[in-house]
Structures are given as C-alpha cells and as structure tokens.
C-alpha cells in the first residue's frame, strides 16, 4: 500500500448569514484556518438578498489559493 500526498492548490468556500457582522466573523475564522494550511485569499464575492420577511440574507464566496 502506498500513500500519495497532493498539495491543495485551490479551494472555494461559501458562507451565509442574516447578519453582516456574523458573516464577517465566519469568514475571518475560516481565513485563519486556511492560512494554517498555507492557503491565502485570492478573491471574495458577496451579495445581499431580501427574504420574504424583509430581512437581509448575506452570502459570500471566498476563493483560496496556495501560497
């Protein structure tokens, strides 16, 4: 049996929240975790939509790349 270790080159993660502050907190925690595995933020995209009750729903995607 042999093991082959591949380095993670790209990773995309998606986040959602009803609070912008909560969304930023979630993203920052994951940025710190991904930094530990040698990934840095390459691009961030975010949107806001209003749900049927009139509350904002924030979403974001973060693209990480290897350093």
LINBELFEN-V158179 format. One record per helix or strand. SS is the DSSP state (hx for helix, st for strand). FROM is the first residue (numbers start at 1). TO is the last residue. If there is no record, write none. Layout:
BEGIN
ss->SS from->FROM to->TO
ss->SS from->FROM to->TO
END
This chain:
BEGIN
ss->st from->10 to->17
ss->hx from->20 to->36
ss->st from->39 to->50
ss->st from->56 to->66
END
